[in-house]
Every structure is written in C-alpha cells, then in structure tokens.
C-alpha cells in the first residue's frame, strides 16, 4: 500500500525527546565511527529487597542526571575544535546513552506500572505506562492516561502525539484534531504521526456517515438483521457483524468459507501493532512457515470497494486482503485503528480494500492477537434466509501471490 503508519515509539528516543523542551530541540553530536553495539538483553540483576519507591526514585534521579550531562556534552562538543577533545566527548556521550539503555530505562520500565498504581500523580511513571498501553493497542488506557497527564500540564511530545492518536483510534476525532493542532503549533507532533492530521479532518465527516449507518443497521430485525460470525481464537472470542448490504458478494464468500470450515485451525500470519492482524491463509495449516501469506482458496472475487456506498476503515473493521484489483480470496484483516490509506477509492488504479464487517465484541482480543495465534473455530451465528453463494473468478489464481494489506 502507499504507506504504513509506524506507531511503535523506541523507548530511548521517546524519553530523550520528552525529558525537556531543550532536549527536543537540540541535536546530538554525531560520532565519526560507529559506537560499539549495546547489549541486546538487559544485564541480569541480583536479587534485591530494595523498596520499589526507592528504586524508582534512584532510576529517575539517574535519568535526570544523565540528561543534564548529555546537554553539557553537547555544549562542550560545539565549543571545542580539538579532535582529541571531541572524541572524548563522543565516548562519554556514548557511555551515557548505553547506561540509560541498558540499566536505567529497563529499571523504569519494570517499575512504572507498580509506581503508577501506588502514585497515580507520578507523571514520569504515567507517561511510561501510557506508552506501553499505546504500543500494545490498548487505546482506551493510553487515551485516559494521556488526558490525565495533559490535565497536569505534562505536555511532552509523546503525551500530545500518542494522546492524539489514541483519541483517533477511539473515533474521538474532534478531540484528536485539537491535540494534533496543539502539538503541531508547539512543534511537538511526532513526525511519524503527521499524516494523521489530514486523516483526522477527513474522518470527522466519515464518522458522521458511519454512525448514521450503524444506527440504521442496529434497528434491523428478523431476517433483515445483518449476518454475524464468531471467531473462537486461542486468545478469546471475537464477534463480527457483516455488511451484507454494502459488500454482498464479499460477505457471501466469507460466510461460505466459514460454513465450509475453511477458517478452522487457520493462524494469524501477519500482525502489525497499531495497524492490523491478518489471517485466512490455508497455508498456515502446513508445517512450512515460509509460504504463509501466499495462499488462498484457489479462486478470487471482485473488489466491492468501488461502490458509491462502500464503507470506510475504522477501528475493528473487517476488510479483504488482496495483492491487486479483484484478487481477494480468503485472506482478511482486522484493523487496530482507522486506516485512511486503505479506504475505498472510486478509481481502481488508486487502490482500496473492501470493508465488509466490523468487530462488535472482542476488540480487546484483536488488540492482543499475536502472529501464530489460531482461529480454533469459526461459526456463523446469524444470517439471512437465503443461500450465500459468491460469484467467483477462476482465472485469477490467488496461491503464489502475496495478499498483504501492508503493501
């Protein structure tokens, strides 16, 4: 696809950039040689009975000292022209960064949740807990903590940016746009989220339309009620309502596959936090992980995202994965948050994916699905009283192509 928003914020960069406004606006001295790599795993710690509050204060104080030393080293680097002195500054700078990455920040990560539970007014702990929740697709939690931090005037780049995207994920688009505009005006909007500004403006109108449709769908009764499918996964159950009135052939295909047992035992083969979980590939049933993502039912169906009434992608949308126009088959994805760049386009050459359902229960399960998690059983729990026979295209072969919405 045209782009993929990256929403996982590296821990070190996040804290370095949010420690103070001056830290956000200054540049690090760049070493002329690559620094030795930091250990990939934390150094094992000896058993300790140190009080968590004391350990937290020690870690926070050391972090503050490190940041102050880094700022002094930046000044020293800028003021000297002697190569030996510059090298000394580089070495000291690298050592401090390594200490923060290996010793200080892992300790803060370990302690933050307990500290925040004991001291909910601790802004440093709150920010770390917010980041953890955000990176785990727990947007209700990250939005609530961000709101509390902002109310306490803790307006760092991470809090403003992640708070805005969390509100976006929860369909609170006006609140999201307010935070994004504030962050942008103060030069505190993380560059990874800049595209959300325009998307949020669009989604304010999209959401009005979508809410009206959902209200009408909720009023449908009897045989007019929309079909529903339940996934019983290794993480828990996910209940999905299908948009038969807006994507009838795609829904017919999905229902026929479910009733044929084609999703039973299938694994989620692709998971991108802050984007989506993808499944439906029969290749995940074999012992070769190398072919996962390349399979299908042996036929394809036409895209239905070019209809004038095509639905947009919101949080929990069920959408068809494909490798190009009219190449979808059995693979699908469930979104963690609205994904504007996958929305239907009236011109096929500009892309688009067919949204044919939404999660109505179990979004908490979607948020924690990992690659390799299994759909133990897929069941049609409700459908209309007619046959679900999709129109198929047999001359477009799905196996051997990469049905990936991230492309």
C-alpha positions in Angstrom: 0.0 0.0 0.0 1.0 3.6 -0.2 2.2 3.9 3.3 2.1 2.2 6.7 2.0 4.3 9.8 4.6 3.2 12.3 3.2 3.7 15.8 5.8 1.9 18.0 8.0 4.6 19.7 11.5 3.5 20.6 11.9 3.8 24.3 15.1 5.7 24.4 14.2 8.2 21.7 10.9 8.7 23.4 12.3 9.6 26.7 15.2 11.6 25.4 12.9 13.7 23.3 10.4 14.3 26.1 12.7 14.9 29.0 12.6 18.6 28.4 11.9 21.1 25.6 15.5 21.9 25.2 16.3 18.2 24.7 13.7 18.1 22.0 15.1 21.0 20.1 18.9 20.2 20.2 21.0 17.9 18.0 23.3 15.2 19.3 27.0 15.2 18.3 27.4 12.5 15.8 30.4 10.1 16.2 32.6 9.7 13.2 32.8 5.9 13.9 30.0 3.5 14.8 29.8 3.1 18.5 30.1 -0.5 19.9 26.6 -2.0 20.0 24.8 -2.0 23.3 23.9 -5.4 24.7 20.7 -6.8 23.2 19.4 -8.0 26.5 19.5 -6.4 30.0 22.2 -7.4 32.3 20.9 -10.0 34.8 20.3 -8.4 38.2 20.9 -9.9 41.6 18.0 -10.5 43.9 17.2 -7.4 45.9 14.8 -6.3 48.6 15.0 -2.7 47.7 11.8 -0.8 48.1 10.2 -0.1 44.7 9.6 3.5 45.5 13.2 4.0 46.5 14.4 2.1 43.3 12.1 4.3 41.2 13.4 7.5 42.7 17.0 6.3 42.2 16.3 5.5 38.5 14.5 8.8 37.8 17.3 10.8 39.5 19.9 9.0 37.5 17.9 9.6 34.3 17.7 13.3 35.1 21.5 13.4 35.8 22.2 11.6 32.5 20.1 14.1 30.5 21.8 17.0 32.2 25.2 15.5 31.4 24.2 15.0 27.8 23.2 18.6 27.4 26.6 19.7 28.9 28.4 17.3 26.5 26.5 18.8 23.5 27.7 22.3 24.6 31.3 21.0 25.1 31.3 19.4 21.7 30.1 22.6 20.0 32.7 24.7 21.8 35.9 22.7 21.1 37.6 22.2 17.7 40.3 19.9 19.1 39.8 16.4 17.7 41.0 14.6 20.8 38.6 16.6 22.9 35.7 15.9 20.5 36.5 12.2 20.6 36.5 12.3 24.4 33.1 13.9 24.3 31.8 11.3 21.9 33.0 8.5 24.1 31.4 10.0 27.2 28.2 10.6 25.3 28.0 7.1 24.0 28.7 5.6 27.5 25.8 7.7 29.0 23.4 6.6 26.3 24.4 3.0 26.8 24.0 3.3 30.6 20.5 4.7 30.1 19.5 2.0 27.6 20.9 -1.0 29.5 20.5 0.0 33.1 18.3 3.0 33.8 15.4 2.7 31.3 14.8 -1.1 31.8 14.5 -0.5 35.5 12.0 2.3 34.9 10.0 0.0 32.6 9.9 -2.7 35.2 8.8 -0.4 38.0 6.5 2.1 36.2 3.2 0.2 36.4 3.6 -0.5 40.1 4.6 3.0 40.8 1.8 4.5 38.8 -0.7 2.2 40.7 0.7 3.4 44.0 1.3 7.0 43.0 -1.1 8.0 40.1 0.2 11.5 40.3 3.7 10.4 39.3 3.9 11.9 35.8 7.0 10.0 34.7 5.5 6.7 35.6 2.3 7.7 34.0 4.0 8.5 30.7 5.8 5.2 30.6 2.5 3.3 31.3 0.8 5.4 28.6 3.5 4.4 26.1 3.2 0.7 27.0 -0.6 0.8 26.6 -0.3 2.7 23.3 2.3 0.3 21.8 0.0 -2.7 22.8 -3.1 -1.2 21.0 -4.7 -0.5 24.4 -6.0 2.8 23.3 -8.7 3.3 26.0 -5.9 3.1 28.6 -3.4 5.3 26.7 -6.1 7.9 26.0 -7.2 8.1 29.6 -3.7 8.4 30.9 -2.7 11.0 28.3 -5.8 13.1 29.3 -4.7 12.9 32.9 -1.1 13.9 32.1 -2.3 16.8 29.9 -4.6 18.0 32.7 -1.5 18.1 34.9 0.2 20.2 32.2 2.6 17.4 31.3 2.6 18.3 27.6 5.5 16.4 26.2 5.8 15.3 22.6 4.9 11.7 23.4 1.9 12.7 25.5 0.5 15.1 22.9 1.2 12.8 20.0 0.1 9.5 21.5 -2.8 11.1 23.2 -4.0 12.4 19.9 -3.6 9.1 18.0 -5.3 7.3 20.9 -8.3 9.6 20.5 -8.2 9.0 16.8 -8.2 5.2 17.3 -11.3 5.6 19.6 -13.2 7.6 17.0 -13.0 10.8 19.0 -11.8 12.7 16.0 -12.6 16.2 17.2 -10.5 15.7 20.4 -7.8 14.1 18.3 -7.6 17.0 15.9 -7.5 19.5 18.8 -4.4 17.7 20.3 -2.7 17.3 16.9 -3.1 21.0 16.1 -1.7 21.9 19.5 1.2 19.6 19.1 1.9 20.9 15.6 1.7 24.5 16.8 4.3 23.8 19.5 6.5 21.7 17.3 5.8 18.7 19.4 3.9 16.5 17.0 5.9 13.3 16.4 6.8 13.2 12.7 5.6 9.7 12.4 2.0 10.9 13.1 1.9 14.0 10.9 -0.2 12.2 8.3 -2.9 11.7 10.9 -3.7 15.5 10.8 -5.3 15.4 7.4 -6.8 11.9 8.0 -8.4 13.1 11.2 -10.1 16.0 9.4 -11.5 13.6 6.8 -12.6 11.2 9.5 -14.8 13.7 11.3 -17.1 13.6 8.3 -16.6 9.8 7.7 -17.6 9.1 11.2 -20.9 11.1 11.0 -21.8 9.0 8.0 -20.7 5.7 9.6 -22.6 6.4 12.8 -25.8 7.0 10.9 -25.4 3.7 9.0 -24.7 1.8 12.2 -27.9 3.3 13.8 -29.9 2.1 10.9 -28.3 -1.4 11.0 -28.9 -1.7 14.7 -32.7 -1.2 14.1 -32.8 -4.1 11.6 -34.8 -7.0 12.9 -35.7 -10.6 11.9 -34.5 -11.7 8.6 -33.2 -8.3 7.8 -30.7 -8.3 10.6 -27.1 -8.4 9.4 -25.2 -11.7 9.5 -22.7 -12.4 12.3 -19.7 -14.6 12.6 -17.8 -15.6 15.7 -14.1 -16.5 15.8 -13.1 -18.6 18.8 -9.4 -17.9 18.9 -6.5 -19.0 21.1 -6.8 -15.6 22.7 -10.5 -15.5 23.1 -13.7 -14.8 21.1 -14.3 -12.2 18.5 -17.8 -11.4 17.3 -18.1 -9.8 13.8 -21.1 -8.3 12.1 -21.0 -8.4 8.3 -22.0 -5.6 5.9 -24.1 -7.6 3.6 -25.9 -4.6 2.3 -22.7 -2.8 1.2 -20.5 -5.8 0.2 -22.9 -8.6 -0.6 -20.6 -10.8 -2.7 -17.7 -10.5 -0.2 -20.0 -11.4 2.6 -21.3 -14.4 0.6 -17.8 -15.5 0.1 -16.9 -15.1 3.8 -20.0 -16.9 5.0 -19.5 -19.8 2.6 -15.9 -20.2 3.7 -16.9 -20.2 7.4 -19.7 -22.7 6.9 -17.2 -24.9 4.9 -14.9 -24.9 7.9 -12.1 -23.2 5.8 -11.1 -21.0 8.7 -11.0 -23.6 11.4 -7.4 -24.1 12.6 -6.1 -21.2 10.4 -3.4 -19.0 12.1 -3.0 -15.2 12.0 0.2 -15.0 9.9 0.8 -11.2 10.0 0.4 -8.8 12.9 1.5 -5.2 12.8 0.8 -3.3 16.1 -1.0 -0.1 15.6 -2.3 -1.3 12.2 -3.9 -4.7 11.8 -4.0 -8.5 12.3 -4.2 -10.6 9.1 -5.4 -14.2 8.7 -7.3 -16.5 6.4 -4.4 -18.2 4.6 -4.8 -22.0 4.4 -1.0 -22.3 4.0 -0.8 -21.7 7.8 -2.2 -25.2 8.2 1.0 -26.9 6.9 4.5 -27.1 8.5 6.1 -24.6 6.2 6.1 -21.0 7.7 7.8 -19.7 4.6 4.6 -20.0 2.5 2.4 -18.2 5.0 0.7 -15.2 3.4 0.8 -16.6 -0.1 -2.3 -18.9 0.0 -5.9 -18.7 -0.9 -9.0 -20.8 -1.8 -8.0 -21.3 -5.4 -10.2 -18.6 -6.8 -10.7 -14.9 -6.4 -13.6 -12.5 -6.0 -14.1 -9.0 -7.3 -13.4 -6.0 -5.1 -16.6 -4.2 -3.9 -14.8 -1.1 -2.6 -15.6 0.9 -5.7 -19.3 1.2 -5.0 -20.6 4.6 -4.1 -21.8 3.2 -0.7 -18.5 1.4 0.1 -17.7 1.5 3.8 -14.5 3.1 5.3 -11.9 1.6 7.6 -12.5 2.3 11.3 -11.2 0.6 14.4 -12.2 -3.1 14.3 -13.0 -3.1 10.5 -13.0 -6.5 8.8 -11.5 -6.0 5.3 -10.3 -8.1 2.4 -6.6 -8.6 1.9 -5.5 -8.8 -1.7 -2.5 -8.4 -4.0 -4.2 -6.2 -6.5 -7.5 -5.4 -8.2 -10.1 -8.2 -7.9 -7.5 -10.7 -6.4 -9.0 -11.3 -3.0 -10.0 -14.8 -1.8 -9.9 -16.0 1.8 -7.4 -13.7 3.4 -8.8 -10.8 5.6 -7.5 -8.4 8.2 -8.9 -6.7 11.3 -7.8 -3.1 12.0 -6.5 -1.8 15.3 -7.5 1.8 14.3 -8.8 3.7 11.4 -6.6 3.2 8.3 -7.3 6.0 5.9 -4.8 4.8 3.2 -6.7 1.6 2.8 -10.1 3.3 2.2 -12.1 2.6 -0.9 -11.3 4.7 -4.0 -13.7 5.4 -6.8 -10.8 4.9 -9.2 -9.5 1.3 -9.1 -5.9 2.3 -10.0 -5.7 4.2 -6.8 -6.2 1.2 -4.7 -8.6 0.4 -1.9 -9.8 -2.6 0.2 -13.3 -3.9 0.7 -14.6 -3.3 4.2 -17.2 -6.0 4.8 -17.8 -6.1 8.5 -16.8 -4.9 11.9 -15.9 -6.2 15.3 -18.9 -5.7 17.7 -17.4 -7.7 20.6 -13.9 -8.8 21.3 -11.8 -5.8 20.3 -9.7 -6.4 23.3 -8.9 -9.8 21.8 -8.0 -8.3 18.5 -5.6 -5.9 20.3 -3.6 -8.8 21.8 -3.5 -11.2 18.9 0.0 -12.3 18.0 1.4 -13.9 14.9 0.8 -17.7 15.1 -2.4 -17.4 17.2 -5.1 -19.7 15.9 -8.7 -19.4 14.9 -9.8 -22.6 16.6 -13.3 -22.5 15.3 -15.3 -20.0 13.0 -19.0 -20.1 13.3 -21.9 -18.3 11.5 -24.1 -17.3 14.4 -26.7 -15.4 12.4 -27.5 -15.0 8.7 -30.4 -14.1 6.4 -32.6 -16.8 5.0 -31.0 -17.2 1.5 -28.1 -19.1 0.1 -24.7 -17.5 0.3 -23.1 -18.3 -3.0 -20.4 -15.9 -4.1 -19.6 -15.1 -7.7 -16.1 -16.3 -8.3 -13.3 -15.6 -10.8 -11.4 -18.8 -11.6 -8.9 -17.4 -14.0 -7.1 -15.3 -11.3 -5.1 -17.6 -9.1 -4.5 -16.4 -5.6 -1.9 -19.0 -4.5 1.6 -17.7 -5.2 0.7 -14.1 -4.7 1.2 -12.1 -1.5 -2.2 -10.9 -0.3 -0.8 -8.3 2.1 -2.7 -5.0 3.0 0.6 -3.5 4.3 1.9 -3.3 0.7 
